[in-house]
Amino acid sequence: MPFFRIVAAGLAVVLMLASDSFAQKTATAEKSDTDDRYSRRANHDPNGIGKFYMGREIAHVMGFAGARWLERTEREEEERLTLLVRSLKLKPGMIVADIGAGSGVISILMAEQILPDGKVMAVDIQQEMLDRLADNCKKRGVTNVVPVKGKIKSPNLKTGTVDLIILVDVYHEFEFPYEMKQEMSKSLKPGGRIAWVEYRKEDRTVPIKLVHKMSEAQVKREASQEGLGLKFVETIDVLPRQHIVIFEKANE
Ligand SMILES: C[S@@+](CC[C@H](N)C(=O)[O-])C[C@H]1O[C@@H](n2cnc3c(N)ncnc32)[C@H](O)[C@@H]1O
């Protein structure tokens, strides 16, 4: 056999063995996750945590250092927050849960719209964010925002008490999206709504890292998962960078 053929055959065997061992490693890594709803991959986006759910990678949680970015003055022009809040059709007396409230920018904008009896339950898993949120409310004289310490699998809200849940730029960071959806759905009153507000992945010009964006189709797929009791209502496309995808709790 000519020399070059022997070398080529040897190379093919090495490549086959290498790809087999890669496939085995990937399979082992995916199986080793504690829950088969989720999988783990070694090869992933550096802005993600290497954990995958329904075909997308979960993003890193924005740390407390990001609070000033959330409060930047240009945000109104870039994201039209007042228009976002107007689109939610808030009414006096509503109980609104702002899950992943951060330093409270959106909670504070919503608080006035639901007076005199309404309340915003401002949920976050980072105590520093909740402390800053409480300070921000105090500075502005806002008294109907209640800070709530959430857990990674639950927003810690009472069953059947919430009219509207709003998720602004947070759902893609949930480490346990399935468990969070179950708990959020439980906390809603019949007919209560969830508004997913996510940066549009379909739009390459939106200047946000890929794993921090979600397409409308992906949001709809995840929100309409069986067993959650949620049904699609509408997508509101009035914002420059995000879509607002609304689901409603079906009457049991
Ligand atoms: C990018 S910030 C958005 C803050 C706020 N919604 C805003 O737009 O100004 C995301 C926030 O979600 C919080 N978060 C992440 N996972 C969470 C979870 N499972 N439950 C509650 N909050 C969570 C983070 O701590 C962070 O403060």
The ligand as an SDF file (V2000), in Angstrom:
LIG
                    3D

 27 29  0  0  0  0  0  0  0  0999 V2000
  -31.2930   42.3380   33.8820 C   0  0  0  0  0  0  0  0  0  0  0  0
  -31.9530   42.5870   35.4650 S   0  0  0  0  0  0  0  0  0  0  0  0
  -33.5010   43.3770   35.0770 C   0  0  0  0  0  0  0  0  0  0  0  0
  -34.0550   44.2080   36.2170 C   0  0  0  0  0  0  0  0  0  0  0  0
  -35.3830   44.9190   35.9440 C   0  0  0  0  0  0  0  0  0  0  0  0
  -36.3970   44.0080   35.4760 N   0  0  0  0  0  0  0  0  0  0  0  0
  -35.2220   46.0510   34.9740 C   0  0  0  0  0  0  0  0  0  0  0  0
  -35.5060   45.8530   33.7890 O   0  0  0  0  0  0  0  0  0  0  0  0
  -34.8080   47.1490   35.4040 O   0  0  0  0  0  0  0  0  0  0  0  0
  -32.4550   40.9630   35.9580 C   0  0  0  0  0  0  0  0  0  0  0  0
  -32.7570   40.8020   37.4350 C   0  0  0  0  0  0  0  0  0  0  0  0
  -33.4120   39.5430   37.6030 O   0  0  0  0  0  0  0  0  0  0  0  0
  -32.9920   38.9460   38.7970 C   0  0  0  0  0  0  0  0  0  0  0  0
  -33.2380   37.4900   38.7490 N   0  0  0  0  0  0  0  0  0  0  0  0
  -32.5670   36.5320   38.0690 C   0  0  0  0  0  0  0  0  0  0  0  0
  -33.1210   35.3140   38.2920 N   0  0  0  0  0  0  0  0  0  0  0  0
  -34.1800   35.5210   39.1100 C   0  0  0  0  0  0  0  0  0  0  0  0
  -35.1600   34.6720   39.7080 C   0  0  0  0  0  0  0  0  0  0  0  0
  -35.1790   33.3320   39.5150 N   0  0  0  0  0  0  0  0  0  0  0  0
  -36.1120   35.2250   40.4960 N   0  0  0  0  0  0  0  0  0  0  0  0
  -36.1300   36.5550   40.7160 C   0  0  0  0  0  0  0  0  0  0  0  0
  -35.2160   37.4170   40.2060 N   0  0  0  0  0  0  0  0  0  0  0  0
  -34.2580   36.9010   39.4070 C   0  0  0  0  0  0  0  0  0  0  0  0
  -31.5370   39.3540   38.9140 C   0  0  0  0  0  0  0  0  0  0  0  0
  -31.1030   39.2870   40.2520 O   0  0  0  0  0  0  0  0  0  0  0  0
  -31.5560   40.7820   38.3430 C   0  0  0  0  0  0  0  0  0  0  0  0
  -31.7230   41.7200   39.3650 O   0  0  0  0  0  0  0  0  0  0  0  0
  1  2  1  0
  2  3  1  0
  2 10  1  0
  3  4  1  0
  4  5  1  0
  5  6  1  0
  5  7  1  0
  7  8  2  0
  7  9  1  0
 10 11  1  0
 11 12  1  0
 11 26  1  0
 12 13  1  0
 13 14  1  0
 13 24  1  0
 14 15  1  0
 14 23  1  0
 15 16  2  0
 16 17  1  0
 17 18  1  0
 17 23  2  0
 18 19  1  0
 18 20  2  0
 20 21  1  0
 21 22  2  0
 22 23  1  0
 24 25  1  0
 24 26  1  0
 26 27  1  0
M  CHG  2   2   1   9  -1
M  END
$$$$
